[in-house]
Amino acid sequence: MSEKSMFINTVEELMPTLVQYVPVVQRVHGAHHPEFHQVRTVFDGILTKTKTSKTPDLNEEFAQLRAITNNYVIPDDVCESYEAVYDMLRTLDTAYLASK
C-alpha cells in the first residue's frame, strides 16, 4: 500500500471519531484550554479539505496544529477524550507527512 493510500485510510478511519470528539472536547475544556478553540478551527479546515480532495495540501494546517499544541503535548488536567483527539491528530499528521 502506498503512503498516499495509508493517509487516505487513516483519514477514513479517524475522521468519524474526530468529528464526534472535537466539538465535545471544545465545549468541555475550551474555557480552561482556550488553545483548543484554535485546534477546532484548524481541524475544521482539515476536514473540509479532506472531504473535497483525495490529495489535499495540509502542510500549513499540520504546522499550525504542531505549533498550537506544542507538538501534541497533552495537558495534565484533561480527560481521555482530549488525549484521544491529540493522539488522533498526531496520527493524521504522521500519516500525512509520510505521504509527501
Rosetta blueprint (number, residue, H / E / L):
1 M L
2 S L
3 E H
4 K H
5 S H
6 M H
7 F H
8 I H
9 N H
10 T H
11 V H
12 E H
13 E H
14 L H
15 M H
16 P H
17 T H
18 L H
19 V H
20 Q H
21 Y H
22 V H
23 P H
24 V H
25 V H
26 Q H
27 R H
28 V H
29 H H
30 G L
31 A L
32 H L
33 H L
34 P L
35 E H
36 F H
37 H H
38 Q H
39 V H
40 R H
41 T H
42 V H
43 F H
44 D H
45 G H
46 I H
47 L H
48 T H
49 K H
50 T H
51 K H
52 T H
53 S L
54 K L
55 T L
56 P L
57 D L
58 L L
59 N H
60 E H
61 E H
62 F H
63 A H
64 Q H
65 L H
66 R H
67 A H
68 I H
69 T L
70 N L
71 N L
72 Y L
73 V L
74 I L
75 P L
76 D L
77 D L
78 V L
79 C L
80 E H
81 S H
82 Y H
83 E H
84 A H
85 V H
86 Y H
87 D H
88 M H
89 L H
90 R H
91 T H
92 L H
93 D H
94 T H
95 A H
96 Y H
97 L H
98 A H
99 S H
100 K L
